[in-house]
Amino acid sequence: MSTLHRAIWGRGHVIVLAGTQGHVLRSEDGGQRWRRTQTPLRQDLSALAGAGPAPARR
């Protein structure tokens, strides 16, 4: 399975990617490690929006 990421949002060290079939990936270290975020969606995602300060680094 190939996943195409169509949208990116970032602030500080936090980066979020969204793409085909509801896939959302999140990095809290500037893109060195990624974690898939579970979503109930199966539609292709083509936009992201963020608000407020970036979450504290863990």
HTML snippet that shows the backbone in 3Dmol.js (N, CA, C, O; Angstrom):
<script src="https://3Dmol.org/build/3Dmol-min.js"></script>
<div id="view" style="width:600px;height:400px;position:relative"></div>
<script>
const pdb = `
ATOM      1  N   MET A   1       0.848  -1.176   0.000  1.00  0.00           N
ATOM      2  CA  MET A   1       0.000   0.000   0.000  1.00  0.00           C
ATOM      3  C   MET A   1       0.892   1.238   0.000  1.00  0.00           C
ATOM      4  O   MET A   1       1.852   1.324   0.766  1.00  0.00           O
ATOM      5  N   SER A   2       0.575   2.162  -0.839  1.00  0.00           N
ATOM      6  CA  SER A   2       1.297   3.421  -0.924  1.00  0.00           C
ATOM      7  C   SER A   2       0.434   4.538  -0.339  1.00  0.00           C
ATOM      8  O   SER A   2      -0.768   4.607  -0.597  1.00  0.00           O
ATOM      9  N   THR A   3       1.055   5.401   0.442  1.00  0.00           N
ATOM     10  CA  THR A   3       0.325   6.515   1.043  1.00  0.00           C
ATOM     11  C   THR A   3       0.898   7.816   0.509  1.00  0.00           C
ATOM     12  O   THR A   3       2.105   8.045   0.578  1.00  0.00           O
ATOM     13  N   LEU A   4       0.049   8.651  -0.012  1.00  0.00           N
ATOM     14  CA  LEU A   4       0.441   9.966  -0.503  1.00  0.00           C
ATOM     15  C   LEU A   4       0.012  10.991   0.537  1.00  0.00           C
ATOM     16  O   LEU A   4      -1.163  11.061   0.900  1.00  0.00           O
ATOM     17  N   HIS A   5       0.963  11.785   1.015  1.00  0.00           N
ATOM     18  CA  HIS A   5       0.629  12.825   1.987  1.00  0.00           C
ATOM     19  C   HIS A   5       0.425  14.128   1.247  1.00  0.00           C
ATOM     20  O   HIS A   5       1.316  14.617   0.552  1.00  0.00           O
ATOM     21  N   ARG A   6      -0.764  14.681   1.409  1.00  0.00           N
ATOM     22  CA  ARG A   6      -1.184  15.847   0.641  1.00  0.00           C
ATOM     23  C   ARG A   6      -1.157  17.140   1.423  1.00  0.00           C
ATOM     24  O   ARG A   6      -1.258  18.214   0.829  1.00  0.00           O
ATOM     25  N   ALA A   7      -1.024  17.074   2.736  1.00  0.00           N
ATOM     26  CA  ALA A   7      -1.063  18.292   3.544  1.00  0.00           C
ATOM     27  C   ALA A   7      -0.023  18.183   4.651  1.00  0.00           C
ATOM     28  O   ALA A   7       0.222  17.100   5.182  1.00  0.00           O
ATOM     29  N   ILE A   8       0.580  19.306   4.990  1.00  0.00           N
ATOM     30  CA  ILE A   8       1.566  19.349   6.064  1.00  0.00           C
ATOM     31  C   ILE A   8       1.315  20.591   6.913  1.00  0.00           C
ATOM     32  O   ILE A   8       0.983  21.657   6.394  1.00  0.00           O
ATOM     33  N   TRP A   9       1.480  20.437   8.226  1.00  0.00           N
ATOM     34  CA  TRP A   9       1.365  21.558   9.155  1.00  0.00           C
ATOM     35  C   TRP A   9       2.478  21.399  10.173  1.00  0.00           C
ATOM     36  O   TRP A   9       2.777  20.283  10.597  1.00  0.00           O
ATOM     37  N   GLY A  10       3.083  22.484  10.562  1.00  0.00           N
ATOM     38  CA  GLY A  10       4.121  22.397  11.568  1.00  0.00           C
ATOM     39  C   GLY A  10       4.274  23.671  12.357  1.00  0.00           C
ATOM     40  O   GLY A  10       3.976  24.771  11.891  1.00  0.00           O
ATOM     41  N   ARG A  11       4.751  23.482  13.575  1.00  0.00           N
ATOM     42  CA  ARG A  11       5.081  24.608  14.440  1.00  0.00           C
ATOM     43  C   ARG A  11       6.159  24.108  15.396  1.00  0.00           C
ATOM     44  O   ARG A  11       5.965  23.128  16.115  1.00  0.00           O
ATOM     45  N   GLY A  12       7.292  24.796  15.393  1.00  0.00           N
ATOM     46  CA  GLY A  12       8.400  24.335  16.232  1.00  0.00           C
ATOM     47  C   GLY A  12       8.865  22.970  15.769  1.00  0.00           C
ATOM     48  O   GLY A  12       9.122  22.762  14.583  1.00  0.00           O
ATOM     49  N   HIS A  13       8.972  22.048  16.696  1.00  0.00           N
ATOM     50  CA  HIS A  13       9.416  20.682  16.381  1.00  0.00           C
ATOM     51  C   HIS A  13       8.266  19.757  16.025  1.00  0.00           C
ATOM     52  O   HIS A  13       8.492  18.590  15.702  1.00  0.00           O
ATOM     53  N   VAL A  14       7.035  20.257  16.077  1.00  0.00           N
ATOM     54  CA  VAL A  14       5.865  19.424  15.802  1.00  0.00           C
ATOM     55  C   VAL A  14       5.502  19.541  14.323  1.00  0.00           C
ATOM     56  O   VAL A  14       5.343  20.642  13.795  1.00  0.00           O
ATOM     57  N   ILE A  15       5.374  18.379  13.659  1.00  0.00           N
ATOM     58  CA  ILE A  15       4.988  18.321  12.253  1.00  0.00           C
ATOM     59  C   ILE A  15       3.863  17.301  12.129  1.00  0.00           C
ATOM     60  O   ILE A  15       3.927  16.223  12.720  1.00  0.00           O
ATOM     61  N   VAL A  16       2.832  17.644  11.357  1.00  0.00           N
ATOM     62  CA  VAL A  16       1.715  16.730  11.120  1.00  0.00           C
ATOM     63  C   VAL A  16       1.523  16.616   9.611  1.00  0.00           C
ATOM     64  O   VAL A  16       1.487  17.619   8.899  1.00  0.00           O
ATOM     65  N   LEU A  17       1.401  15.378   9.137  1.00  0.00           N
ATOM     66  CA  LEU A  17       1.131  15.099   7.726  1.00  0.00           C
ATOM     67  C   LEU A  17      -0.212  14.398   7.615  1.00  0.00           C
ATOM     68  O   LEU A  17      -0.551  13.568   8.458  1.00  0.00           O
ATOM     69  N   ALA A  18      -0.970  14.721   6.591  1.00  0.00           N
ATOM     70  CA  ALA A  18      -2.247  14.042   6.336  1.00  0.00           C
ATOM     71  C   ALA A  18      -2.305  13.656   4.870  1.00  0.00           C
ATOM     72  O   ALA A  18      -1.749  14.339   4.010  1.00  0.00           O
ATOM     73  N   GLY A  19      -2.989  12.546   4.597  1.00  0.00           N
ATOM     74  CA  GLY A  19      -3.022  12.117   3.213  1.00  0.00           C
ATOM     75  C   GLY A  19      -4.125  11.134   2.898  1.00  0.00           C
ATOM     76  O   GLY A  19      -5.236  11.228   3.421  1.00  0.00           O
ATOM     77  N   THR A  20      -3.797  10.183   2.027  1.00  0.00           N
ATOM     78  CA  THR A  20      -4.780   9.263   1.493  1.00  0.00           C
ATOM     79  C   THR A  20      -5.353   8.350   2.569  1.00  0.00           C
ATOM     80  O   THR A  20      -4.678   8.000   3.536  1.00  0.00           O
ATOM     81  N   GLN A  21      -6.593   7.980   2.380  1.00  0.00           N
ATOM     82  CA  GLN A  21      -7.313   7.024   3.219  1.00  0.00           C
ATOM     83  C   GLN A  21      -7.287   7.374   4.703  1.00  0.00           C
ATOM     84  O   GLN A  21      -7.259   6.478   5.547  1.00  0.00           O
ATOM     85  N   GLY A  22      -7.297   8.673   5.034  1.00  0.00           N
ATOM     86  CA  GLY A  22      -7.365   9.109   6.418  1.00  0.00           C
ATOM     87  C   GLY A  22      -6.080   9.004   7.208  1.00  0.00           C
ATOM     88  O   GLY A  22      -6.096   9.157   8.430  1.00  0.00           O
ATOM     89  N   HIS A  23      -4.963   8.745   6.539  1.00  0.00           N
ATOM     90  CA  HIS A  23      -3.694   8.616   7.260  1.00  0.00           C
ATOM     91  C   HIS A  23      -3.227   9.965   7.807  1.00  0.00           C
ATOM     92  O   HIS A  23      -3.225  10.973   7.101  1.00  0.00           O
ATOM     93  N   VAL A  24      -2.835   9.958   9.071  1.00  0.00           N
ATOM     94  CA  VAL A  24      -2.269  11.142   9.713  1.00  0.00           C
ATOM     95  C   VAL A  24      -1.018  10.693  10.459  1.00  0.00           C
ATOM     96  O   VAL A  24      -1.065   9.777  11.279  1.00  0.00           O
ATOM     97  N   LEU A  25       0.102  11.352  10.163  1.00  0.00           N
ATOM     98  CA  LEU A  25       1.361  11.076  10.849  1.00  0.00           C
ATOM     99  C   LEU A  25       1.781  12.309  11.626  1.00  0.00           C
ATOM    100  O   LEU A  25       1.560  13.434  11.176  1.00  0.00           O
ATOM    101  N   ARG A  26       2.398  12.102  12.813  1.00  0.00           N
ATOM    102  CA  ARG A  26       2.809  13.209  13.665  1.00  0.00           C
ATOM    103  C   ARG A  26       4.230  12.964  14.158  1.00  0.00           C
ATOM    104  O   ARG A  26       4.578  11.856  14.568  1.00  0.00           O
ATOM    105  N   SER A  27       5.037  14.006  14.113  1.00  0.00           N
ATOM    106  CA  SER A  27       6.388  13.978  14.659  1.00  0.00           C
ATOM    107  C   SER A  27       6.506  15.099  15.685  1.00  0.00           C
ATOM    108  O   SER A  27       6.045  16.216  15.447  1.00  0.00           O
ATOM    109  N   GLU A  28       7.119  14.802  16.814  1.00  0.00           N
ATOM    110  CA  GLU A  28       7.343  15.820  17.841  1.00  0.00           C
ATOM    111  C   GLU A  28       8.817  16.150  17.981  1.00  0.00           C
ATOM    112  O   GLU A  28       9.210  16.856  18.910  1.00  0.00           O
ATOM    113  N   ASP A  29       9.652  15.637  17.050  1.00  0.00           N
ATOM    114  CA  ASP A  29      11.091  15.890  17.123  1.00  0.00           C
ATOM    115  C   ASP A  29      11.645  16.383  15.785  1.00  0.00           C
ATOM    116  O   ASP A  29      12.765  16.050  15.398  1.00  0.00           O
ATOM    117  N   GLY A  30      10.842  17.178  15.096  1.00  0.00           N
ATOM    118  CA  GLY A  30      11.302  17.773  13.850  1.00  0.00           C
ATOM    119  C   GLY A  30      11.384  16.816  12.675  1.00  0.00           C
ATOM    120  O   GLY A  30      12.048  17.117  11.683  1.00  0.00           O
ATOM    121  N   GLY A  31      10.728  15.673  12.764  1.00  0.00           N
ATOM    122  CA  GLY A  31      10.679  14.736  11.648  1.00  0.00           C
ATOM    123  C   GLY A  31      11.608  13.550  11.759  1.00  0.00           C
ATOM    124  O   GLY A  31      11.707  12.767  10.815  1.00  0.00           O
ATOM    125  N   GLN A  32      12.293  13.389  12.876  1.00  0.00           N
ATOM    126  CA  GLN A  32      13.187  12.242  13.024  1.00  0.00           C
ATOM    127  C   GLN A  32      12.429  10.946  13.289  1.00  0.00           C
ATOM    128  O   GLN A  32      12.803   9.890  12.779  1.00  0.00           O
ATOM    129  N   ARG A  33      11.363  11.025  14.086  1.00  0.00           N
ATOM    130  CA  ARG A  33      10.520   9.861  14.366  1.00  0.00           C
ATOM    131  C   ARG A  33       9.072  10.248  14.118  1.00  0.00           C
ATOM    132  O   ARG A  33       8.659  11.378  14.379  1.00  0.00           O
ATOM    133  N   TRP A  34       8.308   9.284  13.608  1.00  0.00           N
ATOM    134  CA  TRP A  34       6.906   9.531  13.249  1.00  0.00           C
ATOM    135  C   TRP A  34       6.014   8.525  13.941  1.00  0.00           C
ATOM    136  O   TRP A  34       6.398   7.375  14.153  1.00  0.00           O
ATOM    137  N   ARG A  35       4.803   8.974  14.294  1.00  0.00           N
ATOM    138  CA  ARG A  35       3.797   8.113  14.897  1.00  0.00           C
ATOM    139  C   ARG A  35       2.500   8.289  14.117  1.00  0.00           C
ATOM    140  O   ARG A  35       2.086   9.411  13.822  1.00  0.00           O
ATOM    141  N   ARG A  36       1.870   7.176  13.790  1.00  0.00           N
ATOM    142  CA  ARG A  36       0.584   7.252  13.084  1.00  0.00           C
ATOM    143  C   ARG A  36      -0.516   7.539  14.096  1.00  0.00           C
ATOM    144  O   ARG A  36      -0.592   6.894  15.141  1.00  0.00           O
ATOM    145  N   THR A  37      -1.357   8.501  13.781  1.00  0.00           N
ATOM    146  CA  THR A  37      -2.483   8.858  14.614  1.00  0.00           C
ATOM    147  C   THR A  37      -3.715   8.146  14.083  1.00  0.00           C
ATOM    148  O   THR A  37      -4.024   8.241  12.895  1.00  0.00           O
ATOM    149  N   GLN A  38      -4.414   7.441  14.940  1.00  0.00           N
ATOM    150  CA  GLN A  38      -5.614   6.716  14.523  1.00  0.00           C
ATOM    151  C   GLN A  38      -6.754   7.696  14.257  1.00  0.00           C
ATOM    152  O   GLN A  38      -7.027   8.580  15.070  1.00  0.00           O
ATOM    153  N   THR A  39      -7.406   7.533  13.129  1.00  0.00           N
ATOM    154  CA  THR A  39      -8.590   8.325  12.799  1.00  0.00           C
ATOM    155  C   THR A  39      -9.671   7.373  12.303  1.00  0.00           C
ATOM    156  O   THR A  39      -9.359   6.308  11.771  1.00  0.00           O
ATOM    157  N   PRO A  40     -10.925   7.741  12.470  1.00  0.00           N
ATOM    158  CA  PRO A  40     -12.001   6.898  11.952  1.00  0.00           C
ATOM    159  C   PRO A  40     -12.243   7.119  10.461  1.00  0.00           C
ATOM    160  O   PRO A  40     -13.111   6.476   9.871  1.00  0.00           O
ATOM    161  N   LEU A  41     -11.486   8.017   9.857  1.00  0.00           N
ATOM    162  CA  LEU A  41     -11.708   8.395   8.465  1.00  0.00           C
ATOM    163  C   LEU A  41     -11.036   7.435   7.504  1.00  0.00           C
ATOM    164  O   LEU A  41      -9.997   6.857   7.821  1.00  0.00           O
ATOM    165  N   ARG A  42     -11.623   7.266   6.337  1.00  0.00           N
ATOM    166  CA  ARG A  42     -11.011   6.504   5.251  1.00  0.00           C
ATOM    167  C   ARG A  42     -10.976   7.332   3.980  1.00  0.00           C
ATOM    168  O   ARG A  42     -10.546   6.856   2.930  1.00  0.00           O
ATOM    169  N   GLN A  43     -11.433   8.583   4.080  1.00  0.00           N
ATOM    170  CA  GLN A  43     -11.385   9.478   2.935  1.00  0.00           C
ATOM    171  C   GLN A  43      -9.984  10.078   2.815  1.00  0.00           C
ATOM    172  O   GLN A  43      -9.230  10.132   3.787  1.00  0.00           O
ATOM    173  N   ASP A  44      -9.651  10.528   1.598  1.00  0.00           N
ATOM    174  CA  ASP A  44      -8.390  11.233   1.395  1.00  0.00           C
ATOM    175  C   ASP A  44      -8.465  12.601   2.065  1.00  0.00           C
ATOM    176  O   ASP A  44      -9.454  13.317   1.909  1.00  0.00           O
ATOM    177  N   LEU A  45      -7.440  12.958   2.799  1.00  0.00           N
ATOM    178  CA  LEU A  45      -7.367  14.244   3.473  1.00  0.00           C
ATOM    179  C   LEU A  45      -6.458  15.161   2.671  1.00  0.00           C
ATOM    180  O   LEU A  45      -5.382  14.748   2.237  1.00  0.00           O
ATOM    181  N   SER A  46      -6.886  16.411   2.470  1.00  0.00           N
ATOM    182  CA  SER A  46      -6.106  17.307   1.620  1.00  0.00           C
ATOM    183  C   SER A  46      -5.775  18.635   2.285  1.00  0.00           C
ATOM    184  O   SER A  46      -5.224  19.520   1.631  1.00  0.00           O
ATOM    185  N   ALA A  47      -6.096  18.802   3.568  1.00  0.00           N
ATOM    186  CA  ALA A  47      -5.799  20.057   4.254  1.00  0.00           C
ATOM    187  C   ALA A  47      -5.663  19.811   5.753  1.00  0.00           C
ATOM    188  O   ALA A  47      -6.254  18.882   6.304  1.00  0.00           O
ATOM    189  N   LEU A  48      -4.873  20.660   6.395  1.00  0.00           N
ATOM    190  CA  LEU A  48      -4.694  20.646   7.843  1.00  0.00           C
ATOM    191  C   LEU A  48      -4.759  22.072   8.343  1.00  0.00           C
ATOM    192  O   LEU A  48      -4.456  23.011   7.605  1.00  0.00           O
ATOM    193  N   ALA A  49      -5.152  22.237   9.589  1.00  0.00           N
ATOM    194  CA  ALA A  49      -5.126  23.550  10.225  1.00  0.00           C
ATOM    195  C   ALA A  49      -4.709  23.364  11.667  1.00  0.00           C
ATOM    196  O   ALA A  49      -5.072  22.373  12.300  1.00  0.00           O
ATOM    197  N   GLY A  50      -3.957  24.302  12.186  1.00  0.00           N
ATOM    198  CA  GLY A  50      -3.540  24.247  13.568  1.00  0.00           C
ATOM    199  C   GLY A  50      -3.758  25.589  14.238  1.00  0.00           C
ATOM    200  O   GLY A  50      -3.755  26.632  13.585  1.00  0.00           O
ATOM    201  N   ALA A  51      -3.946  25.551  15.540  1.00  0.00           N
ATOM    202  CA  ALA A  51      -4.161  26.796  16.274  1.00  0.00           C
ATOM    203  C   ALA A  51      -3.485  26.689  17.636  1.00  0.00           C
ATOM    204  O   ALA A  51      -3.286  25.596  18.166  1.00  0.00           O
ATOM    205  N   GLY A  52      -3.140  27.838  18.182  1.00  0.00           N
ATOM    206  CA  GLY A  52      -2.546  27.868  19.506  1.00  0.00           C
ATOM    207  C   GLY A  52      -1.080  27.474  19.494  1.00  0.00           C
ATOM    208  O   GLY A  52      -0.515  27.171  18.443  1.00  0.00           O
ATOM    209  N   PRO A  53      -0.478  27.480  20.657  1.00  0.00           N
ATOM    210  CA  PRO A  53       0.949  27.154  20.756  1.00  0.00           C
ATOM    211  C   PRO A  53       1.214  25.668  20.500  1.00  0.00           C
ATOM    212  O   PRO A  53       0.331  24.828  20.672  1.00  0.00           O
ATOM    213  N   ALA A  54       2.413  25.372  20.098  1.00  0.00           N
ATOM    214  CA  ALA A  54       2.798  23.972  19.891  1.00  0.00           C
ATOM    215  C   ALA A  54       2.806  23.254  21.233  1.00  0.00           C
ATOM    216  O   ALA A  54       3.132  23.859  22.254  1.00  0.00           O
ATOM    217  N   PRO A  55       2.453  21.977  21.245  1.00  0.00           N
ATOM    218  CA  PRO A  55       2.489  21.212  22.491  1.00  0.00           C
ATOM    219  C   PRO A  55       3.902  21.135  23.045  1.00  0.00           C
ATOM    220  O   PRO A  55       4.871  21.203  22.288  1.00  0.00           O
ATOM    221  N   ALA A  56       4.024  20.996  24.345  1.00  0.00           N
ATOM    222  CA  ALA A  56       5.339  20.879  24.970  1.00  0.00           C
ATOM    223  C   ALA A  56       6.017  19.606  24.484  1.00  0.00           C
ATOM    224  O   ALA A  56       5.365  18.579  24.297  1.00  0.00           O
ATOM    225  N   ARG A  57       7.328  19.678  24.282  1.00  0.00           N
ATOM    226  CA  ARG A  57       8.078  18.474  23.883  1.00  0.00           C
ATOM    227  C   ARG A  57       8.151  17.505  25.038  1.00  0.00           C
ATOM    228  O   ARG A  57       8.282  17.895  26.198  1.00  0.00           O
ATOM    229  N   ARG A  58       8.062  16.244  24.699  1.00  0.00           N
ATOM    230  CA  ARG A  58       8.145  15.194  25.739  1.00  0.00           C
ATOM    231  C   ARG A  58       9.527  14.652  25.828  1.00  0.00           C
ATOM    232  O   ARG A  58       9.791  13.766  26.640  1.00  0.00           O
TER     233      ARG A  58
END
`;
const viewer = $3Dmol.createViewer("view");
viewer.addModel(pdb, "pdb");
viewer.setStyle({}, {cartoon: {color: "spectrum"}});
viewer.zoomTo();
viewer.render();
</script>
